[in-house]
């Protein structure tokens, strides 16, 4: 695309946008079981869009210029702190998403500790954003294995991993992959004993679990009610049902947050102070989240949480009753992962069968003893879709059994495991992608409807090779 000489009419631009959107997965209606969070409430999106539109010209860079943004941010942070056991000293920042919240938590811990060759201790089930933060901020990631049945780390193993160079210990509430809550109290105690910060990644569960507790669910303490927890992240664009992308990073007190900030005055321009990774920052997500939180209130969120809880329980019960499938965990939040029994269907084929029936589920690869599985994110809008999904799941299992498992030639597996990703050229990776059916051709690239063979090849590749393949694949996609 290049700029046209005279431009296009507004209606033509919007028509072109609608044409582009035609290939996207649906964001509403409960058929997309990843990436989107649908409240199912009429009018909520319109409210958020109107609030965002009202502040599109504002810049969150300097809160003294636009005090309305400062007021909204403090109100949003205050609501999150109150929900997550914060006290009068708890402070926070609105960020662009869970990853930015996690990046800032790691940055604050690193800078606050001031040790050489800092380390970050995290279960292998911790979100990949911690690995990203470790790479960005040159912090050594020290992974801790988890139990292959419960998917939780042993606090003793966490304690053994902590050294004099540890600046942060991580727990999840819940972990994304399996929807289970780490033993936060025990992990935080380990961190406190060594005078190390402890961050709880509650990006998904933080806005849901407190309301489930009010509905009678036994939810272990995971937030600032736990001694030793120094920071918590919670995403508003997940179960607070605000638009992308809004998250909150909370610190127990202002002293812990101070090293999160960036300030620079040694140049001839204005003195720079940033609370987040961004300088210029859109006000639209903040205003939209503020409007949604004000509109729904505690009563509204309790109702949404109840619908999500009922849907999650029905889904777990229904999947557990399907021969050949087993729910992992069991889940303690609104994330459900299920694997295949020894005589069960090929999960990648099963995912394809669900796709052709109009459902998107997220395949997750095995890691060591942790099994491959299909991952589903349940929202309030999922409730009326559970029974139709389960009916199609049963039909898909039968179809997957009839299809049979996808196999990868042992010679190809051996070849993939022999490759050194660091020595391969982009041309050689392009050849590997072409063999796997992932090489974009002319025009817009779309993934094949059936991905089982591609997923089987990716699953056979070691993680480092898979990472490099994805990097090369993205490089081919993002070309004008």
URJOVEN-V964118 format. One record per helix or strand of 3 or more residues. SS is the DSSP state (alpha for helix, beta for strand). FROM is the first residue (numbers start at 1). TO is the last residue. If there is no record, write none. Layout:
# URJOVEN-V964118
ss = (SS & SS)
from = (FROM & FROM)
to = (TO & TO)
This chain:
# URJOVEN-V964118
ss = (alpha & alpha & alpha & beta & alpha & beta & alpha & beta & alpha & beta & alpha & beta & alpha & beta & beta & alpha & beta & beta & alpha & beta & beta & alpha & beta & beta & alpha & alpha & alpha & alpha & alpha)
from = (10 & 44 & 67 & 91 & 98 & 119 & 128 & 140 & 155 & 166 & 184 & 197 & 209 & 231 & 247 & 254 & 262 & 272 & 284 & 325 & 335 & 347 & 362 & 373 & 380 & 410 & 426 & 452 & 463)
to = (21 & 53 & 83 & 95 & 113 & 123 & 137 & 144 & 161 & 173 & 193 & 201 & 214 & 235 & 251 & 260 & 264 & 274 & 320 & 327 & 340 & 356 & 364 & 377 & 403 & 418 & 435 & 460 & 477)
